[in-house]
Amino acid sequence: MWVWAAVGGVALALVAGGVAVALVMMPKKDPPKPTFPAMIPTEPIPPPTVPTPATKPTPATKPTPTTPPTTPLPPATGSVIYTAELSGLKPFVVKITNEGGAAKEAASGPGAYPDGWTATTWTAGNKVKAFGTADGLGTKAEQGSAILFAPVQPLDGKVPAVRVTVEYRSTTADKKLDLRVREVGSKENVVRPLPPTGGEWKTTEVDFDTPGIKQARFEFHNQDTAQDATFEVRKFSVRAVK
């Protein structure tokens, strides 16, 4: 037994020695060098970003209102009932006052109303002015409503409808001027508004139903009492509508 123990001890000694020799003979490796962050940037550092100041939102623009196109009336093929050219009048002025329901006129100037034309105001306390110039016949409402009458037209109840064509200019406000037709002596009337023209001459056409009317009275009502709010007519015609 001791022999085997001795042999085992020798073997262990040889193994241990071999291991030691192997360790001595192995090449030594340098310890890893510590790494540090790069101190010099490889790319230029961009300048700091300056924040863009906030811009105020652009207020929304309101759409410009547009005037709807006016549908033209179909051609009137009936006969011409009345026509008047009112330019070239001699100048005149007629001041009208209504006292107690009765209108009084005071005229001045060399001219006079064209045949069949006149003006008045129907309400007590009103004051109006009718005038004629080289441009046409007009009215101004100084207080109340100034009414300009065209000549009465005999329709004899046989004309169901008429078309009125008028060339006029006005400085009145919107909804302050209209054209009406009625039976003479009747309080009932048909009203057609006339749009303001801003002081420019314009031509417009309006249709009236006139069944049963025997004597047609056409009236222009100027109800604008503002300073210099005038109305003038240069051409006027009435034609039957078929």
C-alpha positions in Angstrom: 0.0 0.0 0.0 2.8 2.4 0.8 4.3 1.7 -2.6 1.1 2.8 -4.3 0.9 5.9 -2.1 4.4 6.8 -3.1 3.6 6.3 -6.7 0.5 8.5 -6.4 2.4 11.2 -4.7 5.1 11.2 -7.4 2.4 11.5 -10.0 0.7 14.4 -8.3 4.1 16.1 -8.0 4.8 15.7 -11.7 1.3 17.1 -12.6 1.7 20.1 -10.3 5.1 20.8 -11.8 3.9 20.6 -15.3 1.2 23.0 -14.5 3.6 25.4 -13.0 6.0 25.1 -15.9 3.0 25.7 -18.3 2.0 28.8 -16.5 5.6 30.2 -16.5 5.9 29.5 -20.3 2.6 31.2 -21.3 3.1 34.7 -22.9 2.1 37.6 -20.8 -0.7 39.9 -22.1 -0.7 43.6 -21.4 -3.6 44.6 -19.2 -6.3 46.4 -21.3 -5.8 50.1 -21.4 -8.6 52.2 -20.0 -10.7 54.0 -22.7 -11.9 57.5 -22.3 -14.5 59.5 -24.1 -13.2 61.4 -27.1 -12.4 64.9 -26.1 -12.2 66.4 -29.6 -15.4 66.1 -31.7 -15.0 64.5 -35.0 -17.7 66.8 -36.5 -18.4 70.5 -35.8 -21.0 71.2 -33.1 -24.0 73.0 -34.7 -24.9 76.4 -33.2 -27.7 76.4 -30.7 -31.1 76.6 -32.2 -32.8 79.9 -31.7 -36.5 79.5 -31.2 -38.6 81.1 -33.9 -40.9 83.7 -32.4 -44.5 82.8 -32.6 -46.4 84.6 -35.4 -49.9 85.9 -34.9 -52.5 84.1 -36.9 -53.8 86.0 -39.9 -57.4 86.9 -39.2 -59.8 85.3 -41.6 -61.1 87.7 -44.2 -64.8 88.0 -44.6 -66.1 87.1 -48.0 -67.2 90.1 -50.0 -70.9 90.0 -50.4 -71.9 89.7 -54.0 -75.1 91.0 -55.5 -77.1 88.2 -57.0 -77.7 88.6 -60.8 -81.0 90.0 -61.8 -83.0 87.8 -64.0 -83.9 89.8 -67.1 -87.6 90.0 -68.0 -88.8 88.3 -71.1 -89.4 90.7 -74.0 -92.7 92.6 -73.9 -94.3 92.2 -77.3 -97.4 94.3 -76.6 -98.1 97.7 -78.0 -96.6 100.9 -76.5 -99.1 102.7 -74.4 -97.1 105.8 -73.3 -93.6 107.1 -73.6 -91.9 110.3 -72.4 -88.5 111.9 -72.9 -88.0 114.3 -70.0 -84.5 115.7 -70.6 -84.1 119.2 -71.9 -86.7 120.8 -69.6 -86.5 124.5 -68.7 -85.5 124.7 -65.0 -88.1 125.3 -62.4 -88.8 124.6 -58.7 -92.1 123.9 -57.1 -92.3 124.0 -53.3 -95.2 122.0 -51.9 -96.5 122.3 -48.3 -99.4 120.3 -46.9 -101.4 122.3 -44.4 -104.4 120.6 -42.9 -104.4 117.9 -45.6 -104.5 120.3 -48.5 -101.3 120.7 -50.6 -100.2 124.2 -51.7 -97.6 125.0 -54.4 -95.3 127.9 -54.8 -93.5 127.8 -58.2 -90.4 129.6 -59.4 -88.3 129.5 -62.6 -89.2 129.8 -66.2 -90.1 126.1 -66.7 -93.2 124.0 -65.8 -94.2 120.4 -65.4 -94.3 118.4 -68.7 -97.8 117.6 -69.9 -99.6 115.4 -67.5 -96.9 115.3 -64.9 -97.2 116.7 -61.4 -96.0 116.3 -57.8 -97.6 116.4 -54.3 -97.5 115.1 -50.8 -100.5 113.6 -49.1 -99.8 114.0 -45.4 -100.4 117.2 -43.3 -97.2 118.8 -42.1 -95.1 117.5 -45.0 -92.8 119.7 -47.2 -91.5 118.6 -50.5 -89.9 120.0 -53.6 -90.4 119.2 -57.3 -87.9 120.4 -59.8 -87.1 120.3 -63.5 -83.6 120.6 -65.0 -81.9 120.0 -68.3 -81.4 116.4 -67.1 -85.0 115.5 -66.1 -87.9 115.8 -63.7 -87.3 115.1 -60.0 -88.5 115.4 -56.4 -87.0 115.8 -52.9 -88.7 115.0 -49.7 -87.8 117.7 -47.2 -90.3 116.3 -44.7 -92.5 113.3 -45.3 -92.9 111.7 -48.8 -92.5 113.4 -52.1 -94.8 111.9 -54.8 -94.2 112.4 -58.5 -97.1 111.5 -60.8 -96.8 110.3 -64.4 -99.8 111.0 -66.7 -102.8 108.9 -66.2 -103.1 106.1 -68.8 -106.5 104.8 -70.0 -106.3 101.0 -69.9 -110.1 100.5 -70.1 -109.8 97.3 -68.0 -108.5 95.4 -71.1 -104.8 95.3 -70.4 -104.0 92.4 -67.9 -100.4 93.6 -67.4 -98.0 96.3 -68.3 -94.3 96.8 -68.3 -92.8 100.1 -67.1 -89.3 101.1 -68.3 -87.8 104.0 -66.4 -84.4 105.7 -66.7 -83.6 107.4 -63.5 -81.0 108.4 -61.0 -81.2 108.8 -57.2 -79.2 109.5 -54.1 -81.8 108.0 -51.9 -81.2 105.2 -49.4 -82.3 101.6 -50.1 -86.0 101.0 -49.7 -86.8 104.7 -49.8 -87.9 104.8 -53.4 -90.7 102.9 -55.2 -92.9 102.9 -58.2 -96.7 102.3 -57.8 -99.7 101.9 -60.0 -103.4 102.3 -58.9 -106.8 102.9 -60.3 -107.6 106.6 -60.1 -109.6 107.2 -57.0 -108.7 103.9 -55.4 -106.5 103.5 -52.2 -105.3 100.1 -53.3 -102.0 100.0 -55.2 -99.3 97.7 -56.4 -95.8 98.6 -55.3 -92.4 97.9 -56.9 -89.3 99.0 -55.1 -86.7 100.9 -57.1 -83.0 100.4 -56.0 -80.9 103.4 -55.4 -78.4 104.3 -58.2 -75.7 106.2 -56.2 -76.2 109.3 -58.4 -75.8 107.4 -61.7 -78.3 107.2 -64.5 -79.7 103.6 -64.7 -82.5 101.9 -66.5 -84.8 99.4 -64.9 -88.0 97.5 -66.0 -90.8 96.3 -63.8 -94.1 94.5 -64.6 -97.5 95.3 -63.0 -100.6 93.2 -63.1 -103.4 95.6 -64.1 -106.5 93.4 -64.6 -109.6 95.5 -64.4 -107.8 98.9 -64.1 -109.5 101.5 -66.3 -107.5 104.6 -65.5 -103.9 103.7 -64.4 -102.0 106.3 -62.3 -98.3 105.7 -62.0 -96.6 107.2 -58.9 -92.9 107.6 -57.8 -92.6 107.8 -54.0 -89.5 109.3 -52.6 -89.5 108.8 -48.8 -85.9 109.8 -48.0 -85.8 113.1 -46.1 -82.0 113.1 -45.8 -80.2 116.1 -47.1 -79.6 116.0 -50.8 -81.6 112.7 -51.2 -83.1 113.4 -54.6 -84.8 111.4 -57.3 -84.9 112.2 -61.1 -86.6 110.6 -64.1 -85.2 111.1 -67.6 -87.2 108.5 -69.7 -90.4 106.7 -68.9 -92.5 104.3 -71.0 -95.5 101.9 -70.5 -96.0 98.9 -72.7 -98.7 96.2 -72.7 -97.5 92.7 -71.8 -98.9 89.8 -73.8 
